[in-house]
Amino acid sequence: MLSVGSCGGRLRVAKAGGAALSGFVALALLAGCGGHPKGVMTPVALAQPSTTSQVDMLVATTREPSGDPATLFSGERSPTLSMTDVAVSIPPDSRRKPGTVQWPRKLPPNTETDFAVTRVRELASDDEARSWFQMHNEGGHVLLFVHGFNNRYEDAVFRLAQIVHDSGAQATPILFTWPSRARVFDYNYDKESTNYSRTALEDTLRTLANSPHVKDVTILAHSMGTWLTMEALRQMGIRDGKIAPKIENVILASPDIDLDVFAKQWVDMGKARPKFTVFVSQDDRALAVSRLISGDVSRLGAIDPTAEPYRTQLEHAGITAIDLTKVETEDGLHHGKFAESPEIVQLIGQRIIKGQTLTDSEITLGDGITAVVAGTAKNVGNVAAATISAPVNIIEQSGTRRKKVNLEETLTSAETSENPTQ
């Protein structure tokens, strides 16, 4: 029997089907707590006078249109990329806790107490999208968010609105939302949907990088969306021979990526990579289940970055890892700390998105948060950004089994095969 927390107390669940199924049941119970009304995309009018804030975003999606203005898009796949201008109203800070999405208890939402959509406009052409960007240009800085597993269209829209508002990020928000059916047992469908969407994300990133109005792009990806992000960047690196220089920062929050696969994706991008920051947490229950159903291979988002061999490998790769294990939020899965911790979301907006270093004089994250960059492992302080100078070696150690993927050898082998005369 598997004992798990549920909305109504403790519930014992039979292990029918093994550990993976039990894990999915636990996820379903945890994810099912605190449900909210579905279909919130129908715009509502703001009360006057209003004390709310508004976040304007451009939403690009590979989802199939639903034909219902309350949902806009379903979890099915579309061969055509759709773009939509969306405005979200956020209640005053006095009526909500930072780090939370204030879902309405009933429809239509009350804009003074709930997140609410106040504008939806389809952008039918690239010219309309360019015009939108020019009207919402924040100094040429772009924050592109890629959501994770088990997300509806509206989930991703409200989450990005919350991140932008709470972080204070001075950047133009763009959401890339891929076809998730938003059902726990459709994990494999969602994973295949990320593969289906990687070229669309690659093209979106290339369009942004080629725009004269864009100075730099920061990608913030969560969970399964980190896989999609890495695959799109890998494709760009292979296709173009490099990652577009304007893509300066990539933030991977709770990355649901096999360590071996991440190592290979890293190499395939080429040598001129963006600056990477990874948020990890060893108590992430969603990643624990993902590991169960993925051949018991460790996920990148669950490593201890202060332990060897990870610390040295992160140093060699120039990857910043921020350990959130001891950060407490209301997320029962411990999988959304990057957005639900006010300190972390402000870090994203005020420091990482601008490519700045972390120092004690600039920001205090609180006890228990560890940053690991270029060989410095300590509570945040005097952490220098590292130039990516060498490929990362990923080593997985499980019990008595030890497996090493030497990316430096992989890279050397790849270069030799491309240049056989060397």
N, C-alpha and C positions, 0 to 999 in steps of 0.2 A: 504494500500500500504506500501511496505517496501523500504526505501531509503538506498542504499548501495553504497560504493565506487567501481568503476570499472576502468579498464584500460583507458577507454576513458572519464572519468569524472564520474558524478553521474548518477545513473540509478534507475528508480523506478520499483519495481517488485511486482506483485500481490501476495497476501498471499495464493494463492490457496493451500488448504490442511492444512492450519494452521501454527502455529509458527515454528514447527519443519521443515516443508518443506521450509519455508522462510529462516530459518537459513541455511539449506543445500544450497539453492540458493546463499545466501551471501557467504558461504564458497567456492562454486564453482567459483564465480566471483573473489574472492580474490585469490584463489589458481591458477586460470587460467591466472593471469597477468604474463607477462614476460616469456612466454614459451620458450623452448629450443629444439634443435634437439633430437630426440629419437634414441636409438640404438647406444650408444657410446662405447660399450665394445670391439669392434674390435681393437686390439693393433696397435699402430703406432710407427714409429721409432723416436727417439730423434734427434733433429737437433744438429749438431756438429760444433763448440763447444757449449755446453749447460750450461745455468745458472739456470736450474730448480732444484727442489728438488724431491725426490722420497719417497713414502710411500709404503712399502710392507705389505700386509695383507693376512691372511688366512680367507677365506669366507666359512662358513658352512650354508647350506640352506635346507629348506624343500619345496622349490619351484620345480615345474616341469621343466625340461630342455626344452628350446624353440626350439632347433634344428637350431637356427640362431646365428652365432657368434657375431652378432651386439648387441644381447640382452642377450644371454646365458640362461637366465631363465625367465619364464613367471610368472604370478600371480596365476597360478593354483597349486594344492597341489600334492606333491609326497610322497609316503610312504617311500622313501629312502632318507637318508641324503646325500647330495653331498658336496664335499669339493673342493675348488679351490684356487690356488695361484694367487693373483692379485697384480700387481704393478701399481701405479698411479703417474703420473708426475704432479707436481704443479709448476705454473709459479713463477718467482722470486718475492719477496715481493714488489719490486719497481713497479710491474705491476698488483698488485691485492691488495684489501683491506682485512685486516685480518677479519675473521669471515664470509667470503663469499666463495661460490663455483663458480668459474669462468667457467660457462658452455660455450662450443663453440657455436658460432653463425651459423656455418656451419661445415659440415663434409668433409674430416677428420679434426680434431682439429689441431690448431697450438700450439705446446707444449710450446712456449715462452709466450703465452698469455692465454691459456686455460688449464683446467684440462684435462688430457688425459690418457687413459689406454695404458701402454707400454708392459705389459706382462700378459698373461692368461695361466694358466697351470692346467689342471685337476689333482687332487690327487686321484688316484684310490684305495688307501688302507690306513689303519691306519698307516702302517709303513712309507708311503710317507709323511703323515701328521706329524708324529713324527720327521722325518728327516727335514722337513721344519721348524718345531719349533726350533730344535737344531741350525739350520743355522741362525735363526732370534731371538735368545734368548736375551732379554734385562735384564739380571740379574735375570731372573726368574719371572719378573713382567709381568702380563697379563692385558690388557684392552680389555674387551669384550663388544661390542656395540650391542644393540638391538634397531632397528629403530621403528618408529611409524606408524600410519595409513596413507594410501594413498602414499605409496612409491614403486617405481619400484626398481628392483635389482640395477640398476646403480645409482639411487638416494642415496641408502644406502651406496654404495661403495664410492661415491664421498664425502658424508657427513663425513664418518669416516676418510677418508684421510685428509679432512680439519681440523677435530678436532685434529687428531694426530699431524699434522704439526703445527697448530696454538697454541696448548697447550704446545708443547715441552715435552710431556709425554714420559718418558723413560720406555716404556713398549711395549711388543709385541702386536700389534693390531689384534684382531680377530673380525670378523663381523658375527653375527647370523642374517640371514635374512629369514623372514617367508613369506608365500604366501599372499601378498597384491595385489589386482587388480588395485590399484592406480587410483581408480575412487571414487569421493566423495559420490556417491549414493550407493556404495558397502560397506558402513560402517559395516553392519551386517555380510557380508561375511568375511571381514577382522577380525572382532571380533571372529568369529568362527574359523578362521585360526590360531589365537593365541592359542586357546584351542587345536586345532589339533597339534600344534607344541610344546606344553609344555614338553612332555616327551623327545623329541629330544633335547630341550635345557637343560633339567635336565641331560640327558646322557652326553651332551657336557661338562657341568660344572663338572660332576663327573670325566670324563676322564681327564680334566685339573687338578683337585684336586688330582688325583691319580698319576699324572706324577711326577717323581723325579726331573724333570727339572723346575718345576713350584714352586715358593716360595709363591706367593700370586696372587689373582685374584680380580680385580675391575670390577664390572658390571656397565655400563652406559646405561640406558634404557630411551627411550623417548616416551611420549604420550601413545598410545595403547600398545607399547612394554613394558611399566611398568607392565601392567596386565599380560602379558606373563611371565615376570621375576618373579613377585610375585607368580604366579601359579606354575612355575617350582621349586622355592625355597620351596614353601609350600609342594609340592609333595616330594621333597628330605627330608624335615623335618619329614614328616609322614613315609616315606619309611625307612629312615636310623636312625630315632630317633634324628637327629641333622642336621644342615647345615655343610657341609665340612669346617673345620677350615681355609683352605687356601682361602676360599671366604671371604675376609676381609671387603671389601667395596661394598656397593650398592648405586648407585646414581640414583634417580628417577627424571627425568626432565619433568616438566609439566605432572604429572601422571594422566592419564584418568582412574581413579578408583573411584568407589562408596565408600564413606567413611565407610559405614557399612561393605562392603566386604573387604576393606583393613584391618579393625580391625580384622576380622575373619582370614584372611590370616596370619596376624601377629602372632596371637595366635597359629595357626596350625603349624608354623615353629618350635615351641619349644623355649626353653629359651636361647640356645646358638646361637644367631643370629649375622649376620655381623653388621658392623656399617653402619647406614643408613643416607644418606643426601638427602633432598628433595628440589628441586627448584620449587617455586610456583610463580604465578602472577595473581592478581585479574582482570587484563584486558585481560586475555587470551580468545579470541573470539572462538577458536575451542572448548575449554572446556565448554564455555557457550552453544554452540549448543549441545554438548554431554549431558549436563545436561538436556536440553529440551527433548531430545529423550530417556532419561533414567529415566523417572519417576520423574523429577524435584528433584533429589537427588544430593547434592553437590559433586563435584569432588575434590579429594585430592589436585590436582595441582592448585586449585583456592581459597584455604582458606587464611585467614589473620593469619599468625602464631604468630603475636604479640597479638592477641585478645584472650580472654578467650571464651570457655574452651580450645582452641587449645594449647595456650602457656603452660599451666600446663600439658596437656596430652603429648605434645612433650617432656617436661622435664622428666616426669615419664618414658617414653619409651626410652629416650636417643637418640632421633632422631634430627639431625640437620636440620633446615629448613632455607633456604635462599630465601628471598623475592625479586623478580626481578621486581615488579610492576612498579617501576619508571625508570627502565632501558629502554633506547630507542634503537631500532634496526630498520632495514628496513623491517622486517617481518610484513606484514599487519595484520596477525592473532595474533601477539604477542605470538606465540606458540613455537618459536624456539630460544628464547633468550639465552638459555644455550650454544648454539653453535655459535650464531652470534655476541654476545658481546665479544670482545677480552679479556676484563678483566675476564669474567666468564670462558671462555674456558681455559685461563691460570691458573685460580684458580683450575680447574679440574685437569690439568696436573701437576701443581707444588705443590699442597697442598693435595687436597682430595684424589687423587689416591694413595698418599703415606701414607694416614692415619694420616697426621699431623694436629695439632690444628691451628686455625686461630688467629693471633694476629696483632695488629697495626704495630708492628715492622717488621713483615714478609711480609704483603701484604696490599695494599690499594685498595679497590674496588670502591671508589667514593661515592658521596652523594646519599642517597636514597636506598642503598642496606642494608638490615637488615638480621642479622643472629640470630637465636634463638636456643640456645643449653642449656640444663640443667638449665633453669630458667633465662638465661641471654638474654635480648632482648634489643639490642642497635645497633647502627652502628658498624660494625665489630670491635671488640676489646676485648682482654682478654677472648676469648671464649674457654672454656675448653671442651675437648671431654668427653662425659659421658659414663659410663658403663651402659649397658642396665640392669636395675634392676627391672623393673616392667612392666607389660603389659599396653598398652595404652588404655585409654577410649576415644572413639570417640563420640562426642555429636553433633548432627545436630540441629540447631535452624532455623526455617523458619517462619517468622511472629509470630503468636501466637502458632505455633506447636513446641513442644520441644520433641525430641526423644533421648534417651541415650542408648548406647550399652556398658555395663560394661564388659570389656574384662577380668578384674580380676575375676569376678564371673564366666564368661564363662570358663576361664582356670581352676578355682577351680572345677567347675562341670565336666569338661573333665577329670581331674586327678582322681576325685572320681569314675567316671564310669570306668576308666581303672584299678583302684585299689580299688575295692569295700570293701576290708577289712579295709581300712583306716577310 
